[in-house]
Amino acid sequence: MDGALAPVVGYSVPSLGLTGEPAETDDVIWWVVVVGFAYAVALAWATWCRHTGGSPEISFGWTGFKVACKG
């Protein structure tokens, strides 16, 4: 068992060869922030709708979030 834990001669840990800049990370982060904020606003509107006695319906499409308050 002691031999199984012995270091292997000639082995080195592989290194990552990342060069250059990451692609499109800032745009993706801002998109997630904007959509998350819009969803939070939609949830707040739905909460207000339910508080006033309505029945909220939230849908998401290419045009954004749509919140309908029925009742």
C-alpha positions as CSV (number, residue, x, y, z in Angstrom):
1,M,0.0,0.0,0.0
2,D,2.9,2.4,0.7
3,G,4.1,2.1,-2.9
4,A,0.7,3.2,-4.3
5,L,1.0,6.6,-2.7
6,A,4.6,7.2,-3.8
7,P,5.0,10.0,-6.3
8,V,5.5,9.0,-9.9
9,V,9.0,10.0,-11.3
10,G,8.8,12.3,-14.3
11,Y,5.2,13.4,-13.8
12,S,4.3,17.0,-13.5
13,V,0.9,18.6,-13.0
14,P,-0.6,19.8,-16.4
15,S,-0.8,23.5,-16.7
16,L,-3.6,25.4,-18.4
17,G,-2.5,27.3,-21.5
18,L,-5.0,30.1,-21.5
19,T,-3.9,33.0,-23.5
20,G,-5.7,36.1,-24.7
21,E,-8.9,37.6,-23.4
22,P,-12.2,35.9,-22.6
23,A,-14.8,36.4,-25.3
24,E,-18.1,38.1,-24.6
25,T,-18.2,37.7,-20.9
26,D,-19.2,41.3,-20.1
27,D,-22.2,41.2,-22.5
28,V,-23.5,38.0,-21.0
29,I,-23.2,39.3,-17.4
30,W,-25.1,42.5,-18.2
31,W,-27.8,40.5,-20.0
32,V,-28.3,38.3,-17.0
33,V,-28.5,41.4,-14.7
34,V,-31.1,43.1,-16.9
35,V,-33.3,40.0,-17.3
36,G,-33.0,39.4,-13.5
37,F,-34.0,42.9,-12.7
38,A,-37.0,42.7,-15.2
39,Y,-38.1,39.5,-13.6
40,A,-37.8,41.0,-10.1
41,V,-40.0,43.9,-11.2
42,A,-42.5,41.4,-12.8
43,L,-42.7,39.5,-9.5
44,A,-43.2,42.8,-7.5
45,W,-46.1,43.7,-9.9
46,A,-47.6,40.2,-9.5
47,T,-47.3,40.5,-5.7
48,W,-49.1,43.8,-5.8
49,C,-51.8,42.3,-8.0
50,R,-52.3,39.4,-5.6
51,H,-52.4,41.8,-2.7
52,T,-55.2,43.8,-4.2
53,G,-57.2,40.7,-4.9
54,G,-56.3,39.9,-8.5
55,S,-54.9,36.9,-10.2
56,P,-51.5,37.6,-11.8
57,E,-50.2,35.8,-14.9
58,I,-46.5,36.2,-15.9
59,S,-45.3,35.1,-19.3
60,F,-41.9,35.6,-20.9
61,G,-41.2,36.0,-24.6
62,W,-38.9,37.7,-27.1
63,T,-40.4,41.0,-26.2
64,G,-39.8,40.6,-22.5
65,F,-42.0,39.8,-19.4
66,K,-45.7,40.3,-19.6
67,V,-47.7,40.5,-16.4
68,A,-51.5,40.5,-16.6
69,C,-53.6,41.2,-13.5
70,K,-57.1,39.6,-13.8
71,G,-59.8,40.2,-11.4
